[in-house]
Amino acid sequence: MKLSARIAAPVAALVLAGLTATACAPQTSDTSAMGDEKIGTLRVWLFQEVGNKPKEKVVDDAVAAFEKSHKGAKVEVEYIPVDTRAQRIKAAFNDPKSAPDLVEYGNSDTAGYVKDGGLADITEEFGAWEEAKDTDPIAKQSVTVGDKVYGAPFFVGVRALYYRTDVFKDLGIQPPKSQAELVSTAKKIHKAKPDLYGLAVGGAYTYGAMPFIWSHGGEIAGESGGTYKSAINSEKARKGIEAYTSLFGDDNCPAAKCASMGGNATVTAFASGKAAMAIGGDFSHAAVEAGSVKGKYAVVPLPGIAPDSIAPAFAGGNNIGVLKSSSHRTLAVDLMKSLTGKKTQAEMFDAMGFLPTYTDVLDNAAKKQPFVAPFVQTLGAGAKFVPASPAWGQIDASLVLPTMFQEIVSGRKDVAQASDDAAKKMDAAFTAAG
């Protein structure tokens, strides 16, 4: 499932292929449109999924409704490969004549694309849009840079704790209610069943580790006056790093095997029956259902520090934005509303399993599909987002945080030294990004 690759492993090929190019490319010149034509053809670039036909049908319906209500307007949709998206989108920013009017993009790309001058500021239109008032605050944050809005959320994805019901029943244990219980339960399972990872963890699983940092009160970075500075080496962040890295070792997930694993690898370990627990997304559901643990697992929110609390999760997902170069701005904004509106998102959930970004549509989705409930609970408890800096793409693509985790679990550096070194790399990227 392409979505899994896109969100579950943002440090894998998907992001690596594109964000390095994005971060290192020169800033574009001004490509603002000269006019706002009310008729003509609008071009849209959306991501190609592994099973794209259901997505195409939902999009076709939204486009048909738009064309019916906008006489003289036509829409051409092209589905582009995710792994080459950064190069194509960057080229479009530099060449308005070849650029689409609307584009789907990963929500951690927002700040970089805004810095490149590619996305239109639609703050006014978004604020006046009635449906947008029900947008989940974290989803809105993913289209916001500074205090301006640069698109509309298309779907959101978060992670929770998958666990083996048969293993837990066999050992007479319950799902962990706190982070301390999570760690002790993982080690208890591995001791009783040495052929299983208690909890599959990965040294390259940035977005699986972040909840541990956030639940201890740590942050990835802090922002002041539009300038970002790393906070990964703060005392609270270090406690979260210690909690996460304590799960690597012969008593749970051996560093020799687990240090290099990313999010997809940990979910695969769970789906194939090699782990009793894993941190996976709503978008991991299809992969787990297709594995050997089908019918033998359940999902609960990842626990936080306090008993019965929920650890903050990273809110991944995609957005759809209007390009600054579009000569059909008004039409493009209307089409964006059609493609990201409540009706389309509800249909996209039914077709693809993408979680809606509206609180009411999300609640309805949870009622229709019980497996969604833990992820809705996680969102409701307060998910978090990456620093809204164009530097994030470079930090992510340069594997700054995975390198830090791997240095710690391999014993090459202690938490203090590794986090200090990571902070220096992050600050250099933030400074370079301006």
FENGI-V450902 format. One record per residue. N is the residue number from 1. RES is the residue in one small letter. SS is DSSP state (H for helix, E for strand, L for the rest). PHI is phi in radians with two decimals (999 if undefined). OMEGA is omega in whole degrees, -180 to 180 (NA if undefined). Layout:
# FENGI-V450902
n:res:ss:phi:omega
N:RES:SS:PHI:OMEGA
N:RES:SS:PHI:OMEGA
This chain:
# FENGI-V450902
n:res:ss:phi:omega
1:m:L:999:-173
2:k:H:-1.07:-180
3:l:H:-1.01:179
4:s:H:-1.03:179
5:a:H:-1.15:-175
6:r:H:-1.32:-176
7:i:H:-1.83:-173
8:a:H:-1.24:-179
9:a:L:-2.33:-176
10:p:L:-1.11:179
11:v:L:-1.65:-180
12:a:L:-1.54:-170
13:a:H:-0.98:-178
14:l:H:-0.90:-178
15:v:H:-1.40:-179
16:l:H:-1.04:-177
17:a:H:-1.12:-173
18:g:H:-1.85:-168
19:l:H:-1.26:176
20:t:H:-1.09:179
21:a:H:-1.12:-180
22:t:H:-1.13:-175
23:a:H:-1.19:-174
24:c:H:-1.60:-176
25:a:L:-1.27:179
26:p:L:-1.18:180
27:q:L:-1.17:-177
28:t:L:-1.31:174
29:s:L:-1.43:-179
30:d:L:-1.21:-179
31:t:L:-2.07:-178
32:s:L:-1.04:-179
33:a:L:-1.22:-180
34:m:L:-1.62:-177
35:g:L:-2.56:-180
36:d:L:-2.46:-176
37:e:L:-1.29:-176
38:k:L:-1.74:173
39:i:L:-2.38:178
40:g:E:2.09:-176
41:t:E:-1.77:175
42:l:E:-1.78:179
43:r:E:-1.84:-178
44:v:E:-2.22:173
45:w:E:-1.91:175
46:l:E:-2.10:-179
47:f:E:-1.32:176
48:q:L:-1.42:177
49:e:L:-1.61:178
50:v:L:-1.06:174
51:g:L:-1.86:-168
52:n:L:-1.57:-174
53:k:H:-1.01:178
54:p:H:-1.07:177
55:k:H:-1.12:-179
56:e:H:-1.03:-178
57:k:H:-1.12:179
58:v:H:-1.12:180
59:v:H:-1.12:179
60:d:H:-1.03:179
61:d:H:-1.13:180
62:a:H:-1.16:179
63:v:H:-1.14:180
64:a:H:-1.05:179
65:a:H:-1.13:179
66:f:H:-1.13:-178
67:e:H:-1.11:179
68:k:H:-1.15:-178
69:s:H:-1.63:180
70:h:L:-2.28:-178
71:k:L:-1.07:179
72:g:L:1.54:179
73:a:E:-1.88:176
74:k:E:-2.19:-178
75:v:E:-2.21:174
76:e:E:-2.01:-179
77:v:E:-1.87:175
78:e:E:-2.10:178
79:y:E:-1.73:-174
80:i:E:-1.84:178
81:p:L:-1.10:-179
82:v:H:-1.15:-171
83:d:H:-1.30:175
84:t:H:-2.06:-174
85:r:H:-1.12:-174
86:a:H:-1.09:-180
87:q:H:-1.12:-178
88:r:H:-1.17:-178
89:i:H:-1.20:178
90:k:H:-1.07:178
91:a:H:-1.08:179
92:a:H:-1.14:178
93:f:H:-1.07:-177
94:n:H:-1.49:-176
95:d:L:-2.32:-177
96:p:H:-0.95:-177
97:k:H:-1.15:-179
98:s:H:-1.72:-173
99:a:L:-1.40:172
100:p:L:-1.34:175
101:d:L:-1.53:180
102:l:E:-2.32:180
103:v:E:-2.54:172
104:e:E:-1.52:-179
105:y:E:-2.57:178
106:g:E:-1.18:-172
107:n:H:-1.20:175
108:s:H:-1.44:176
109:d:H:-1.56:-170
110:t:H:-0.91:-174
111:a:H:-1.07:179
112:g:H:-1.13:-180
113:y:H:-1.21:176
114:v:H:-1.17:179
115:k:H:-1.08:179
116:d:L:-1.21:178
117:g:L:1.37:-174
118:g:L:-1.59:-173
119:l:E:-1.75:179
120:a:L:-1.39:174
121:d:L:-1.37:-179
122:i:L:-2.02:-177
123:t:H:-0.91:-176
124:e:H:-1.13:-178
125:e:H:-1.17:179
126:f:H:-1.11:-179
127:g:H:-1.14:-179
128:a:H:-1.57:-177
129:w:L:-1.41:-174
130:e:L:-1.04:-178
131:e:H:-1.09:-176
132:a:H:-1.11:180
133:k:H:-1.14:180
134:d:H:-1.71:179
135:t:E:-1.20:176
136:d:L:-1.02:-176
137:p:H:-0.99:180
138:i:H:-1.21:177
139:a:H:-1.10:178
140:k:H:-1.12:179
141:q:H:-1.03:-177
142:s:L:-1.29:174
143:v:L:-1.94:-175
144:t:E:-1.97:173
145:v:E:-2.25:-170
146:g:L:1.17:176
147:d:L:-2.06:-178
148:k:E:-1.99:-177
149:v:E:-1.81:-175
150:y:L:-2.18:178
151:g:L:2.53:178
152:a:E:-2.22:177
153:p:E:-1.09:-178
154:f:E:-1.82:172
155:f:E:-2.79:-178
156:v:E:-2.26:178
157:g:E:-2.43:177
158:v:L:-2.33:-177
159:r:E:-1.95:176
160:a:E:-2.54:-175
161:l:E:-1.75:172
162:y:E:-1.51:177
163:y:E:-2.50:-178
164:r:E:-1.44:-179
165:t:H:-1.16:-179
166:d:H:-1.21:179
167:v:H:-1.17:-179
168:f:H:-1.13:178
169:k:H:-1.14:-179
170:d:H:-1.07:-178
171:l:H:-1.63:179
172:g:L:1.17:-179
173:i:L:-2.09:-179
174:q:L:-1.92:176
175:p:L:-1.00:-177
176:p:L:-1.10:-178
177:k:L:-1.80:180
178:s:L:-2.51:-180
179:q:H:-1.16:178
180:a:H:-1.08:177
181:e:H:-1.15:178
182:l:H:-1.04:-179
183:v:H:-1.14:-178
184:s:H:-1.19:178
185:t:H:-1.14:179
186:a:H:-1.02:-178
187:k:H:-1.27:177
188:k:H:-1.12:-180
189:i:H:-1.12:-178
190:h:H:-1.12:179
191:k:H:-1.17:-179
192:a:H:-1.33:-178
193:k:L:-2.32:-174
194:p:L:-1.04:179
195:d:L:-1.42:179
196:l:L:-1.95:163
197:y:E:-1.24:175
198:g:L:-1.10:173
199:l:L:-2.28:177
200:a:E:-1.25:178
201:v:L:-2.23:-179
202:g:L:-2.35:177
203:g:L:-1.16:178
204:a:L:-1.81:-177
205:y:L:-1.76:-177
206:t:H:-0.92:-173
207:y:H:-1.43:170
208:g:H:-1.50:-179
209:a:H:-1.47:-175
210:m:H:-0.97:179
211:p:H:-1.02:179
212:f:H:-1.20:178
213:i:H:-1.18:-178
214:w:H:-1.16:-177
215:s:H:-1.18:176
216:h:L:-1.52:180
217:g:L:1.56:179
218:g:L:-1.43:177
219:e:L:-2.31:176
220:i:L:-1.35:179
221:a:E:-2.73:176
222:g:E:-2.03:-178
223:e:E:-2.19:178
224:s:E:-2.55:179
225:g:L:1.05:179
226:g:L:1.46:180
227:t:E:-1.87:-179
228:y:E:-1.79:176
229:k:E:-2.42:-178
230:s:E:-1.04:175
231:a:L:-2.17:-174
232:i:L:-1.20:180
233:n:L:-1.82:175
234:s:L:-1.27:-179
235:e:H:-1.04:-179
236:k:H:-1.19:179
237:a:H:-1.09:-180
238:r:H:-1.10:177
239:k:H:-1.13:178
240:g:H:-1.19:177
241:i:H:-1.11:178
242:e:H:-1.08:-179
243:a:H:-1.10:-179
244:y:H:-1.18:-176
245:t:H:-1.25:176
246:s:L:-1.18:-179
247:l:L:-1.49:177
248:f:E:-1.70:180
249:g:L:2.68:-176
250:d:L:-1.17:180
251:d:L:-1.61:176
252:n:L:-2.67:-176
253:c:E:-2.37:-173
254:p:L:-0.92:-177
255:a:H:-0.99:-178
256:a:H:-1.04:-180
257:k:H:-1.71:-169
258:c:H:-1.70:-176
259:a:L:-1.06:-177
260:s:L:-1.60:-175
261:m:L:-1.30:172
262:g:L:-1.78:-177
263:g:H:-1.09:-180
264:n:H:-1.07:-178
265:a:H:-1.15:180
266:t:H:-1.21:178
267:v:H:-1.18:178
268:t:H:-1.10:178
269:a:H:-1.05:179
270:f:H:-1.21:-176
271:a:H:-1.08:-178
272:s:L:-1.56:176
273:g:L:1.52:-179
274:k:L:-1.70:-179
275:a:E:-2.44:179
276:a:L:-1.49:178
277:m:E:-2.54:175
278:a:E:-2.75:175
279:i:E:-1.65:-176
280:g:E:-2.31:-178
281:g:E:-1.61:171
282:d:H:-1.01:179
283:f:H:-1.31:177
284:s:H:-1.53:-173
285:h:H:-0.99:-178
286:a:H:-1.10:-180
287:a:H:-1.15:180
288:v:H:-1.20:178
289:e:H:-1.07:-179
290:a:L:-1.48:-178
291:g:L:-1.62:-176
292:s:L:-1.34:-178
293:v:L:-1.66:179
294:k:L:-0.89:180
295:g:L:1.44:-177
296:k:L:-2.22:-179
297:y:E:-2.55:174
298:a:E:-2.55:-178
299:v:E:-2.30:174
300:v:E:-2.33:175
301:p:L:-1.04:176
302:l:L:-1.17:-175
303:p:E:-1.25:176
304:g:L:-1.66:-177
305:i:L:-1.21:-179
306:a:L:-1.31:177
307:p:L:-0.94:179
308:d:L:1.17:175
309:s:L:-1.63:-180
310:i:E:-2.02:179
311:a:L:-1.23:177
312:p:L:-1.07:180
313:a:L:-1.92:174
314:f:E:-1.27:178
315:a:L:-1.64:177
316:g:E:-1.49:177
317:g:E:2.39:-179
318:n:E:-2.22:178
319:n:E:-2.20:171
320:i:E:-2.21:-177
321:g:E:-2.17:176
322:v:E:-1.65:178
323:l:E:-1.32:180
324:k:L:-1.06:-177
325:s:L:-1.43:-177
326:s:L:-1.07:177
327:s:L:-1.60:178
328:h:L:-2.21:-170
329:r:H:-0.93:-177
330:t:H:-1.06:178
331:l:H:-1.10:-178
332:a:H:-1.11:178
333:v:H:-1.13:178
334:d:H:-1.09:178
335:l:H:-1.17:176
336:m:H:-1.02:178
337:k:H:-1.11:179
338:s:H:-1.17:-177
339:l:H:-1.32:-177
340:t:H:-2.02:-178
341:g:L:-1.25:-175
342:k:H:-1.05:-178
343:k:H:-1.07:-179
344:t:H:-1.15:-180
345:q:H:-1.13:177
346:a:H:-1.11:179
347:e:H:-1.22:179
348:m:H:-1.20:176
349:f:H:-1.12:180
350:d:H:-1.10:-175
351:a:H:-1.44:-170
352:m:H:-2.12:-177
353:g:L:1.46:179
354:f:L:-1.21:-179
355:l:E:-1.25:179
356:p:L:-1.12:-179
357:t:L:-1.79:176
358:y:E:-1.71:-175
359:t:H:-1.06:-178
360:d:H:-1.27:179
361:v:H:-1.19:178
362:l:H:-1.13:178
363:d:H:-1.08:178
364:n:H:-1.13:179
365:a:H:-1.10:-180
366:a:H:-1.13:179
367:k:H:-1.22:-180
368:k:H:-1.31:-176
369:q:L:-2.24:-176
370:p:H:-0.97:-177
371:f:H:-1.13:-178
372:v:H:-1.32:-172
373:a:H:-0.90:-180
374:p:H:-1.08:-180
375:f:H:-1.33:175
376:v:H:-1.14:177
377:q:H:-1.04:-179
378:t:H:-1.12:176
379:l:H:-1.05:-178
380:g:H:-1.13:-179
381:a:H:-1.35:178
382:g:H:1.92:175
383:a:L:-1.31:-178
384:k:E:-2.27:-175
385:f:L:-2.27:179
386:v:L:-1.31:177
387:p:L:-0.97:-177
388:a:L:-1.41:-180
389:s:L:-2.11:176
390:p:L:-1.09:178
391:a:H:-1.25:-174
392:w:H:-1.03:179
393:g:H:-1.01:179
394:q:H:-1.19:179
395:i:H:-1.08:-179
396:d:H:-1.14:-177
397:a:H:-1.17:179
398:s:L:-1.43:177
399:l:L:1.01:-178
400:v:H:-1.07:-178
401:l:H:-1.29:175
402:p:H:-0.99:178
403:t:H:-1.05:179
404:m:H:-1.06:-180
405:f:H:-1.07:-177
406:q:H:-1.20:176
407:e:H:-1.11:-179
408:i:H:-1.27:-175
409:v:H:-1.24:177
410:s:L:-1.47:-180
411:g:L:1.48:-179
412:r:L:-1.24:179
413:k:L:-2.44:173
414:d:L:-1.50:-175
415:v:H:-1.04:-178
416:a:H:-1.08:-177
417:q:H:-1.17:-178
418:a:H:-1.12:-180
419:s:H:-1.25:175
420:d:H:-1.11:-180
421:d:H:-1.14:178
422:a:H:-1.12:180
423:a:H:-1.08:179
424:k:H:-1.10:179
425:k:H:-1.11:-180
426:m:H:-1.11:-179
427:d:H:-1.12:177
428:a:H:-1.10:179
429:a:H:-1.18:179
430:f:H:-1.09:180
431:t:H:-1.13:-179
432:a:H:-1.12:-178
433:a:H:-1.33:179
434:g:L:1.40:NA
